[in-house]
């Protein structure tokens, strides 16, 4: 988050984050479909809420759903309305609690400034 590479649904407080860090999200989806069809599960590095949503949408679109337990790694932020999708789709959420050590109670840290109080 603090590096400005998270893919967010809404721009951060610096006006950044609304573009995918992945060069081509459609190519990512195609690769996951191919790996899934070959019997492999995936582990995707996705920080922002838009990135997490894209991974969940990709898994939801697989022909046989959650046949394998796909993972999303390094989740830093995800809205409440997405939480139930993890269990429904059988996706493993790998959060990074050490990142919370970088936040300060007064919110005068880069992570808090980028996301804002809400």
N, CA, C and O atoms as a GROMACS GRO file, in nm:
protein
  472
    1UNK      N    1   0.082  -0.118   0.000
    1UNK     CA    2   0.000   0.000   0.000
    1UNK      C    3   0.087   0.125   0.000
    1UNK      O    4   0.070   0.216  -0.081
    2UNK      N    5   0.180   0.126   0.094
    2UNK     CA    6   0.260   0.247   0.110
    2UNK      C    7   0.350   0.276  -0.009
    2UNK      O    8   0.393   0.390  -0.027
    3UNK      N    9   0.378   0.177  -0.092
    3UNK     CA   10   0.460   0.198  -0.211
    3UNK      C   11   0.381   0.248  -0.331
    3UNK      O   12   0.439   0.282  -0.434
    4UNK      N   13   0.249   0.253  -0.318
    4UNK     CA   14   0.166   0.304  -0.426
    4UNK      C   15   0.138   0.205  -0.537
    4UNK      O   16   0.092   0.244  -0.644
    5UNK      N   17   0.164   0.076  -0.513
    5UNK     CA   18   0.141  -0.024  -0.618
    5UNK      C   19   0.011  -0.102  -0.601
    5UNK      O   20  -0.020  -0.188  -0.684
    6UNK      N   21  -0.064  -0.074  -0.496
    6UNK     CA   22  -0.190  -0.146  -0.475
    6UNK      C   23  -0.292  -0.102  -0.582
    6UNK      O   24  -0.299   0.015  -0.618
    7UNK      N   25  -0.369  -0.198  -0.631
    7UNK     CA   26  -0.475  -0.170  -0.728
    7UNK      C   27  -0.603  -0.150  -0.648
    7UNK      O   28  -0.656  -0.245  -0.589
    8UNK      N   29  -0.652  -0.026  -0.646
    8UNK     CA   30  -0.766   0.011  -0.562
    8UNK      C   31  -0.889   0.043  -0.646
    8UNK      O   32  -0.879   0.085  -0.761
    9UNK      N   33  -1.004   0.024  -0.587
    9UNK     CA   34  -1.130   0.057  -0.654
    9UNK      C   35  -1.147   0.208  -0.663
    9UNK      O   36  -1.204   0.259  -0.760
   10UNK      N   37  -1.099   0.279  -0.562
   10UNK     CA   38  -1.102   0.426  -0.562
   10UNK      C   39  -0.961   0.475  -0.540
   10UNK      O   40  -0.883   0.412  -0.469
   11UNK      N   41  -0.928   0.586  -0.601
   11UNK     CA   42  -0.793   0.640  -0.586
   11UNK      C   43  -0.759   0.663  -0.439
   11UNK      O   44  -0.845   0.697  -0.358
   12UNK      N   45  -0.632   0.645  -0.407
   12UNK     CA   46  -0.588   0.675  -0.271
   12UNK      C   47  -0.580   0.827  -0.253
   12UNK      O   48  -0.615   0.902  -0.344
   13UNK      N   49  -0.536   0.870  -0.139
   13UNK     CA   50  -0.532   1.014  -0.109
   13UNK      C   51  -0.430   1.090  -0.192
   13UNK      O   52  -0.428   1.213  -0.190
   14UNK      N   53  -0.345   1.019  -0.264
   14UNK     CA   54  -0.250   1.081  -0.356
   14UNK      C   55  -0.302   1.078  -0.499
   14UNK      O   56  -0.232   1.118  -0.592
   15UNK      N   57  -0.425   1.029  -0.518
   15UNK     CA   58  -0.482   1.017  -0.652
   15UNK      C   59  -0.426   0.901  -0.731
   15UNK      O   60  -0.435   0.900  -0.854
   16UNK      N   61  -0.367   0.803  -0.662
   16UNK     CA   62  -0.304   0.689  -0.728
   16UNK      C   63  -0.377   0.560  -0.696
   16UNK      O   64  -0.464   0.556  -0.609
   17UNK      N   65  -0.340   0.455  -0.767
   17UNK     CA   66  -0.385   0.320  -0.732
   17UNK      C   67  -0.502   0.266  -0.812
   17UNK      O   68  -0.548   0.155  -0.785
   18UNK      N   69  -0.552   0.340  -0.909
   18UNK     CA   70  -0.669   0.292  -0.983
   18UNK      C   71  -0.634   0.210  -1.107
   18UNK      O   72  -0.723   0.170  -1.182
   19UNK      N   73  -0.506   0.186  -1.128
   19UNK     CA   74  -0.464   0.103  -1.243
   19UNK      C   75  -0.397  -0.023  -1.190
   19UNK      O   76  -0.326  -0.020  -1.090
   20UNK      N   77  -0.422  -0.132  -1.258
   20UNK     CA   78  -0.363  -0.259  -1.218
   20UNK      C   79  -0.212  -0.253  -1.228
   20UNK      O   80  -0.157  -0.199  -1.325
   21UNK      N   81  -0.145  -0.308  -1.130
   21UNK     CA   82   0.001  -0.321  -1.135
   21UNK      C   83   0.038  -0.431  -1.233
   21UNK      O   84   0.145  -0.428  -1.294
   22UNK      N   85  -0.053  -0.531  -1.248
   22UNK     CA   86  -0.032  -0.637  -1.347
   22UNK      C   87  -0.038  -0.574  -1.485
   22UNK      O   88  -0.126  -0.491  -1.510
   23UNK      N   89   0.050  -0.610  -1.575
   23UNK     CA   90   0.048  -0.550  -1.708
   23UNK      C   91  -0.084  -0.571  -1.783
   23UNK      O   92  -0.129  -0.481  -1.855
   24UNK      N   93  -0.147  -0.688  -1.767
   24UNK     CA   94  -0.270  -0.717  -1.841
   24UNK      C   95  -0.359  -0.809  -1.756
   24UNK      O   96  -0.338  -0.930  -1.755
   25UNK      N   97  -0.457  -0.753  -1.686
   25UNK     CA   98  -0.543  -0.836  -1.601
   25UNK      C   99  -0.615  -0.948  -1.677
   25UNK      O  100  -0.639  -1.055  -1.621
   26UNK      N  101  -0.651  -0.924  -1.803
   26UNK     CA  102  -0.717  -1.029  -1.882
   26UNK      C  103  -0.621  -1.146  -1.907
   26UNK      O  104  -0.663  -1.262  -1.909
   27UNK      N  105  -0.494  -1.116  -1.927
   27UNK     CA  106  -0.394  -1.223  -1.946
   27UNK      C  107  -0.377  -1.302  -1.816
   27UNK      O  108  -0.358  -1.423  -1.819
   28UNK      N  109  -0.382  -1.233  -1.703
   28UNK     CA  110  -0.378  -1.301  -1.574
   28UNK      C  111  -0.493  -1.401  -1.563
   28UNK      O  112  -0.473  -1.517  -1.526
   29UNK      N  113  -0.615  -1.355  -1.594
   29UNK     CA  114  -0.733  -1.441  -1.586
   29UNK      C  115  -0.718  -1.562  -1.677
   29UNK      O  116  -0.750  -1.674  -1.637
   30UNK      N  117  -0.669  -1.541  -1.798
   30UNK     CA  118  -0.648  -1.652  -1.892
   30UNK      C  119  -0.545  -1.751  -1.838
   30UNK      O  120  -0.561  -1.872  -1.853
   31UNK      N  121  -0.440  -1.700  -1.775
   31UNK     CA  122  -0.337  -1.789  -1.719
   31UNK      C  123  -0.393  -1.872  -1.604
   31UNK      O  124  -0.364  -1.991  -1.593
   32UNK      N  125  -0.473  -1.810  -1.517
   32UNK     CA  126  -0.533  -1.884  -1.406
   32UNK      C  127  -0.626  -1.993  -1.459
   32UNK      O  128  -0.626  -2.105  -1.408
   33UNK      N  129  -0.704  -1.961  -1.562
   33UNK     CA  130  -0.792  -2.062  -1.622
   33UNK      C  131  -0.711  -2.180  -1.675
   33UNK      O  132  -0.749  -2.295  -1.656
   34UNK      N  133  -0.601  -2.151  -1.742
   34UNK     CA  134  -0.518  -2.257  -1.798
   34UNK      C  135  -0.454  -2.342  -1.688
   34UNK      O  136  -0.452  -2.464  -1.697
   35UNK      N  137  -0.403  -2.277  -1.586
   35UNK     CA  138  -0.341  -2.351  -1.475
   35UNK      C  139  -0.445  -2.435  -1.400
   35UNK      O  140  -0.419  -2.549  -1.364
   36UNK      N  141  -0.562  -2.377  -1.379
   36UNK     CA  142  -0.670  -2.448  -1.311
   36UNK      C  143  -0.712  -2.572  -1.392
   36UNK      O  144  -0.732  -2.680  -1.336
   37UNK      N  145  -0.726  -2.554  -1.522
   37UNK     CA  146  -0.764  -2.666  -1.610
   37UNK      C  147  -0.660  -2.777  -1.608
   37UNK      O  148  -0.693  -2.894  -1.628
   38UNK      N  149  -0.535  -2.740  -1.584
   38UNK     CA  150  -0.426  -2.839  -1.578
   38UNK      C  151  -0.416  -2.904  -1.440
   38UNK      O  152  -0.329  -2.988  -1.417
   39UNK      N  153  -0.503  -2.863  -1.348
   39UNK     CA  154  -0.504  -2.923  -1.216
   39UNK      C  155  -0.415  -2.855  -1.114
   39UNK      O  156  -0.383  -2.913  -1.010
   40UNK      N  157  -0.375  -2.732  -1.143
   40UNK     CA  158  -0.288  -2.660  -1.052
   40UNK      C  159  -0.364  -2.548  -0.981
   40UNK      O  160  -0.449  -2.482  -1.041
   41UNK      N  161  -0.333  -2.528  -0.854
   41UNK     CA  162  -0.392  -2.414  -0.785
   41UNK      C  163  -0.293  -2.298  -0.793
   41UNK      O  164  -0.174  -2.318  -0.816
   42UNK      N  165  -0.344  -2.179  -0.775
   42UNK     CA  166  -0.262  -2.060  -0.790
   42UNK      C  167  -0.249  -1.985  -0.658
   42UNK      O  168  -0.332  -1.999  -0.569
   43UNK      N  169  -0.144  -1.907  -0.648
   43UNK     CA  170  -0.124  -1.814  -0.537
   43UNK      C  171  -0.093  -1.679  -0.601
   43UNK      O  172   0.010  -1.663  -0.667
   44UNK      N  173  -0.182  -1.584  -0.582
   44UNK     CA  174  -0.171  -1.454  -0.648
   44UNK      C  175  -0.140  -1.345  -0.547
   44UNK      O  176  -0.207  -1.334  -0.444
   45UNK      N  177  -0.040  -1.265  -0.577
   45UNK     CA  178  -0.005  -1.149  -0.495
   45UNK      C  179  -0.101  -1.036  -0.533
   45UNK      O  180  -0.094  -0.984  -0.644
   46UNK      N  181  -0.188  -0.998  -0.441
   46UNK     CA  182  -0.288  -0.894  -0.469
   46UNK      C  183  -0.305  -0.808  -0.344
   46UNK      O  184  -0.353  -0.856  -0.242
   47UNK      N  185  -0.266  -0.682  -0.353
   47UNK     CA  186  -0.269  -0.596  -0.236
   47UNK      C  187  -0.400  -0.520  -0.223
   47UNK      O  188  -0.469  -0.534  -0.121
   48UNK      N  189  -0.438  -0.442  -0.321
   48UNK     CA  190  -0.554  -0.355  -0.309
   48UNK      C  191  -0.686  -0.426  -0.331
   48UNK      O  192  -0.691  -0.539  -0.379
   49UNK      N  193  -0.795  -0.358  -0.294
   49UNK     CA  194  -0.927  -0.419  -0.304
   49UNK      C  195  -0.968  -0.450  -0.448
   49UNK      O  196  -1.036  -0.550  -0.471
   50UNK      N  197  -0.927  -0.370  -0.545
   50UNK     CA  198  -0.960  -0.400  -0.685
   50UNK      C  199  -0.886  -0.524  -0.732
   50UNK      O  200  -0.940  -0.605  -0.807
   51UNK      N  201  -0.762  -0.540  -0.689
   51UNK     CA  202  -0.685  -0.660  -0.725
   51UNK      C  203  -0.747  -0.785  -0.664
   51UNK      O  204  -0.760  -0.888  -0.730
   52UNK      N  205  -0.786  -0.775  -0.538
   52UNK     CA  206  -0.849  -0.889  -0.471
   52UNK      C  207  -0.981  -0.924  -0.541
   52UNK      O  208  -1.011  -1.041  -0.564
   53UNK      N  209  -1.059  -0.822  -0.574
   53UNK     CA  210  -1.186  -0.846  -0.644
   53UNK      C  211  -1.163  -0.915  -0.779
   53UNK      O  212  -1.238  -1.004  -0.817
   54UNK      N  213  -1.058  -0.873  -0.851
   54UNK     CA  214  -1.029  -0.935  -0.980
   54UNK      C  215  -0.994  -1.083  -0.964
   54UNK      O  216  -1.039  -1.166  -1.044
   55UNK      N  217  -0.917  -1.116  -0.863
   55UNK     CA  218  -0.882  -1.256  -0.838
   55UNK      C  219  -1.008  -1.336  -0.804
   55UNK      O  220  -1.030  -1.444  -0.857
   56UNK      N  221  -1.091  -1.282  -0.714
   56UNK     CA  222  -1.215  -1.352  -0.678
   56UNK      C  223  -1.306  -1.368  -0.799
   56UNK      O  224  -1.367  -1.474  -0.816
   57UNK      N  225  -1.317  -1.265  -0.882
   57UNK     CA  226  -1.398  -1.276  -1.004
   57UNK      C  227  -1.342  -1.384  -1.096
   57UNK      O  228  -1.418  -1.460  -1.157
   58UNK      N  229  -1.211  -1.391  -1.106
   58UNK     CA  230  -1.146  -1.492  -1.190
   58UNK      C  231  -1.179  -1.632  -1.139
   58UNK      O  232  -1.218  -1.719  -1.218
   59UNK      N  233  -1.162  -1.655  -1.010
   59UNK     CA  234  -1.192  -1.788  -0.953
   59UNK      C  235  -1.340  -1.821  -0.969
   59UNK      O  236  -1.375  -1.935  -1.001
   60UNK      N  237  -1.425  -1.724  -0.948
   60UNK     CA  238  -1.569  -1.748  -0.962
   60UNK      C  239  -1.605  -1.788  -1.105
   60UNK      O  240  -1.700  -1.862  -1.126
   61UNK      N  241  -1.529  -1.739  -1.202
   61UNK     CA  242  -1.556  -1.770  -1.341
   61UNK      C  243  -1.497  -1.901  -1.390
   61UNK      O  244  -1.516  -1.937  -1.507
   62UNK      N  245  -1.428  -1.974  -1.306
   62UNK     CA  246  -1.372  -2.102  -1.348
   62UNK      C  247  -1.484  -2.202  -1.370
   62UNK      O  248  -1.585  -2.202  -1.299
   63UNK      N  249  -1.466  -2.287  -1.468
   63UNK     CA  250  -1.571  -2.379  -1.510
   63UNK      C  251  -1.625  -2.465  -1.397
   63UNK      O  252  -1.745  -2.487  -1.388
   64UNK      N  253  -1.537  -2.512  -1.310
   64UNK     CA  254  -1.583  -2.600  -1.203
   64UNK      C  255  -1.562  -2.537  -1.066
   64UNK      O  256  -1.549  -2.607  -0.965
   65UNK      N  257  -1.559  -2.406  -1.062
   65UNK     CA  258  -1.552  -2.334  -0.936
   65UNK      C  259  -1.431  -2.367  -0.853
   65UNK      O  260  -1.320  -2.373  -0.905
   66UNK      N  261  -1.451  -2.391  -0.726
   66UNK     CA  262  -1.342  -2.408  -0.632
   66UNK      C  263  -1.292  -2.550  -0.620
   66UNK      O  264  -1.275  -2.601  -0.508
   67UNK      N  265  -1.268  -2.616  -0.732
   67UNK     CA  266  -1.216  -2.753  -0.728
   67UNK      C  267  -1.081  -2.757  -0.656
   67UNK      O  268  -1.049  -2.856  -0.591
   68UNK      N  269  -1.004  -2.652  -0.667
   68UNK     CA  270  -0.876  -2.640  -0.598
   68UNK      C  271  -0.881  -2.517  -0.509
   68UNK      O  272  -0.955  -2.423  -0.537
   69UNK      N  273  -0.804  -2.517  -0.405
   69UNK     CA  274  -0.799  -2.402  -0.316
   69UNK      C  275  -0.697  -2.300  -0.367
   69UNK      O  276  -0.578  -2.310  -0.339
   70UNK      N  277  -0.745  -2.203  -0.442
   70UNK     CA  278  -0.658  -2.095  -0.488
   70UNK      C  279  -0.633  -2.000  -0.371
   70UNK      O  280  -0.714  -1.993  -0.278
   71UNK      N  281  -0.521  -1.928  -0.376
   71UNK     CA  282  -0.482  -1.839  -0.266
   71UNK      C  283  -0.466  -1.696  -0.317
   71UNK      O  284  -0.428  -1.673  -0.432
   72UNK      N  285  -0.494  -1.602  -0.229
   72UNK     CA  286  -0.459  -1.463  -0.255
   72UNK      C  287  -0.362  -1.423  -0.146
   72UNK      O  288  -0.394  -1.426  -0.027
   73UNK      N  289  -0.242  -1.384  -0.188
   73UNK     CA  290  -0.132  -1.352  -0.097
   73UNK      C  291  -0.120  -1.202  -0.074
   73UNK      O  292  -0.144  -1.122  -0.165
   74UNK      N  293  -0.082  -1.166   0.045
   74UNK     CA  294  -0.046  -1.029   0.085
   74UNK      C  295  -0.163  -0.931   0.079
   74UNK      O  296  -0.145  -0.814   0.045
   75UNK      N  297  -0.280  -0.977   0.110
   75UNK     CA  298  -0.397  -0.889   0.114
   75UNK      C  299  -0.372  -0.784   0.222
   75UNK      O  300  -0.342  -0.817   0.336
   76UNK      N  301  -0.386  -0.658   0.184
   76UNK     CA  302  -0.372  -0.551   0.282
   76UNK      C  303  -0.504  -0.481   0.311
   76UNK      O  304  -0.523  -0.428   0.421
   77UNK      N  305  -0.594  -0.479   0.215
   77UNK     CA  306  -0.723  -0.415   0.238
   77UNK      C  307  -0.828  -0.484   0.153
   77UNK      O  308  -0.806  -0.516   0.037
   78UNK      N  309  -0.943  -0.506   0.214
   78UNK     CA  310  -1.054  -0.569   0.143
   78UNK      C  311  -1.184  -0.523   0.210
   78UNK      O  312  -1.196  -0.528   0.333
   79UNK      N  313  -1.281  -0.477   0.131
   79UNK     CA  314  -1.407  -0.431   0.190
   79UNK      C  315  -1.489  -0.546   0.249
   79UNK      O  316  -1.478  -0.661   0.205
   80UNK      N  317  -1.570  -0.514   0.347
   80UNK     CA  318  -1.652  -0.614   0.414
   80UNK      C  319  -1.740  -0.693   0.318
   80UNK      O  320  -1.762  -0.812   0.338
   81UNK      N  321  -1.790  -0.628   0.212
   81UNK     CA  322  -1.881  -0.697   0.120
   81UNK      C  323  -1.813  -0.807   0.040
   81UNK      O  324  -1.881  -0.886  -0.025
   82UNK      N  325  -1.680  -0.813   0.042
   82UNK     CA  326  -1.608  -0.918  -0.031
   82UNK      C  327  -1.576  -1.038   0.056
   82UNK      O  328  -1.545  -1.145   0.003
   83UNK      N  329  -1.583  -1.024   0.186
   83UNK     CA  330  -1.536  -1.129   0.277
   83UNK      C  331  -1.606  -1.263   0.256
   83UNK      O  332  -1.541  -1.367   0.258
   84UNK      N  333  -1.736  -1.263   0.238
   84UNK     CA  334  -1.809  -1.389   0.223
   84UNK      C  335  -1.771  -1.464   0.096
   84UNK      O  336  -1.789  -1.586   0.087
   85UNK      N  337  -1.720  -1.393  -0.002
   85UNK     CA  338  -1.680  -1.458  -0.128
   85UNK      C  339  -1.565  -1.555  -0.108
   85UNK      O  340  -1.556  -1.656  -0.177
   86UNK      N  341  -1.476  -1.526  -0.014
   86UNK     CA  342  -1.363  -1.616   0.012
   86UNK      C  343  -1.411  -1.755   0.049
   86UNK      O  344  -1.368  -1.853  -0.011
   87UNK      N  345  -1.500  -1.764   0.146
   87UNK     CA  346  -1.547  -1.896   0.188
   87UNK      C  347  -1.636  -1.959   0.082
   87UNK      O  348  -1.628  -2.080   0.059
   88UNK      N  349  -1.721  -1.879   0.018
   88UNK     CA  350  -1.811  -1.934  -0.084
   88UNK      C  351  -1.732  -1.994  -0.200
   88UNK      O  352  -1.771  -2.096  -0.256
   89UNK      N  353  -1.620  -1.930  -0.237
   89UNK     CA  354  -1.540  -1.976  -0.350
   89UNK      C  355  -1.426  -2.070  -0.308
   89UNK      O  356  -1.358  -2.126  -0.394
   90UNK      N  357  -1.406  -2.086  -0.179
   90UNK     CA  358  -1.297  -2.171  -0.132
   90UNK      C  359  -1.160  -2.111  -0.152
   90UNK      O  360  -1.061  -2.184  -0.166
   91UNK      N  361  -1.151  -1.979  -0.155
   91UNK     CA  362  -1.024  -1.910  -0.175
   91UNK      C  363  -0.958  -1.885  -0.039
   91UNK      O  364  -1.023  -1.838   0.055
   92UNK      N  365  -0.830  -1.916  -0.031
   92UNK     CA  366  -0.754  -1.895   0.093
   92UNK      C  367  -0.704  -1.751   0.094
   92UNK      O  368  -0.640  -1.707  -0.001
   93UNK      N  369  -0.733  -1.679   0.202
   93UNK     CA  370  -0.688  -1.541   0.219
   93UNK      C  371  -0.561  -1.540   0.303
   93UNK      O  372  -0.562  -1.579   0.420
   94UNK      N  373  -0.452  -1.494   0.243
   94UNK     CA  374  -0.325  -1.484   0.315
   94UNK      C  375  -0.298  -1.336   0.340
   94UNK      O  376  -0.250  -1.264   0.253
   95UNK      N  377  -0.331  -1.294   0.461
   95UNK     CA  378  -0.315  -1.153   0.495
   95UNK      C  379  -0.175  -1.130   0.551
   95UNK      O  380  -0.105  -1.225   0.589
   96UNK      N  381  -0.135  -1.006   0.555
   96UNK     CA  382  -0.001  -0.972   0.601
   96UNK      C  383  -0.008  -0.884   0.726
   96UNK      O  384   0.014  -0.763   0.718
   97UNK      N  385  -0.038  -0.943   0.842
   97UNK     CA  386  -0.050  -0.861   0.963
   97UNK      C  387   0.074  -0.781   0.999
   97UNK      O  388   0.059  -0.677   1.064
   98UNK      N  389   0.196  -0.822   0.960
   98UNK     CA  390   0.311  -0.738   0.995
   98UNK      C  391   0.299  -0.595   0.941
   98UNK      O  392   0.359  -0.502   0.996
   99UNK      N  393   0.223  -0.578   0.834
   99UNK     CA  394   0.208  -0.443   0.779
   99UNK      C  395   0.136  -0.350   0.875
   99UNK      O  396   0.151  -0.228   0.866
  100UNK      N  397   0.059  -0.405   0.967
  100UNK     CA  398  -0.010  -0.319   1.063
  100UNK      C  399   0.089  -0.254   1.158
  100UNK      O  400   0.057  -0.154   1.223
  101UNK      N  401   0.209  -0.308   1.168
  101UNK     CA  402   0.312  -0.247   1.252
  101UNK      C  403   0.359  -0.114   1.196
  101UNK      O  404   0.419  -0.033   1.267
  102UNK      N  405   0.331  -0.090   1.067
  102UNK     CA  406   0.373   0.035   1.004
  102UNK      C  407   0.271   0.147   1.022
  102UNK      O  408   0.297   0.260   0.981
  103UNK      N  409   0.158   0.118   1.082
  103UNK     CA  410   0.057   0.222   1.104
  103UNK      C  411   0.075   0.282   1.243
  103UNK      O  412   0.123   0.217   1.335
  104UNK      N  413   0.035   0.408   1.255
  104UNK     CA  414   0.044   0.477   1.383
  104UNK      C  415  -0.095   0.520   1.427
  104UNK      O  416  -0.182   0.544   1.344
  105UNK      N  417  -0.115   0.528   1.556
  105UNK     CA  418  -0.246   0.564   1.612
  105UNK      C  419  -0.293   0.700   1.561
  105UNK      O  420  -0.413   0.721   1.543
  106UNK      N  421  -0.200   0.792   1.536
  106UNK     CA  422  -0.239   0.925   1.487
  106UNK      C  423  -0.260   0.927   1.336
  106UNK      O  424  -0.291   1.031   1.278
  107UNK      N  425  -0.243   0.811   1.271
  107UNK     CA  426  -0.260   0.792   1.126
  107UNK      C  427  -0.164   0.880   1.044
  107UNK      O  428  -0.195   0.916   0.930
  108UNK      N  429  -0.050   0.913   1.102
  108UNK     CA  430   0.051   0.992   1.033
  108UNK      C  431   0.157   0.899   0.975
  108UNK      O  432   0.277   0.915   0.998
  109UNK      N  433   0.111   0.803   0.900
  109UNK     CA  434   0.199   0.708   0.833
  109UNK      C  435   0.152   0.696   0.689
  109UNK      O  436   0.038   0.729   0.658
  110UNK      N  437   0.239   0.649   0.602
  110UNK     CA  438   0.206   0.644   0.459
  110UNK      C  439   0.087   0.554   0.429
  110UNK      O  440   0.003   0.590   0.346
  111UNK      N  441   0.077   0.439   0.495
  111UNK     CA  442  -0.035   0.348   0.471
  111UNK      C  443  -0.167   0.415   0.504
  111UNK      O  444  -0.260   0.412   0.423
  112UNK      N  445  -0.176   0.477   0.621
  112UNK     CA  446  -0.300   0.545   0.662
  112UNK      C  447  -0.332   0.665   0.574
  112UNK      O  448  -0.447   0.689   0.540
  113UNK      N  449  -0.228   0.742   0.538
  113UNK     CA  450  -0.251   0.859   0.454
  113UNK      C  451  -0.304   0.818   0.316
  113UNK      O  452  -0.393   0.884   0.261
  114UNK      N  453  -0.251   0.710   0.262
  114UNK     CA  454  -0.297   0.668   0.129
  114UNK      C  455  -0.443   0.627   0.129
  114UNK      O  456  -0.516   0.659   0.035
  115UNK      N  457  -0.488   0.556   0.232
  115UNK     CA  458  -0.626   0.509   0.235
  115UNK      C  459  -0.723   0.609   0.295
  115UNK      O  460  -0.842   0.606   0.263
  116UNK      N  461  -0.675   0.698   0.381
  116UNK     CA  462  -0.764   0.794   0.445
  116UNK      C  463  -0.840   0.732   0.560
  116UNK      O  464  -0.836   0.610   0.578
  117UNK      N  465  -0.910   0.812   0.637
  117UNK     CA  466  -0.976   0.762   0.758
  117UNK      C  467  -1.088   0.661   0.732
  117UNK      O  468  -1.108   0.570   0.812
  118UNK      N  469  -1.161   0.674   0.623
  118UNK     CA  470  -1.268   0.578   0.597
  118UNK      C  471  -1.215   0.446   0.549
  118UNK      O  472  -1.292   0.354   0.523
   0.00000   0.00000   0.00000
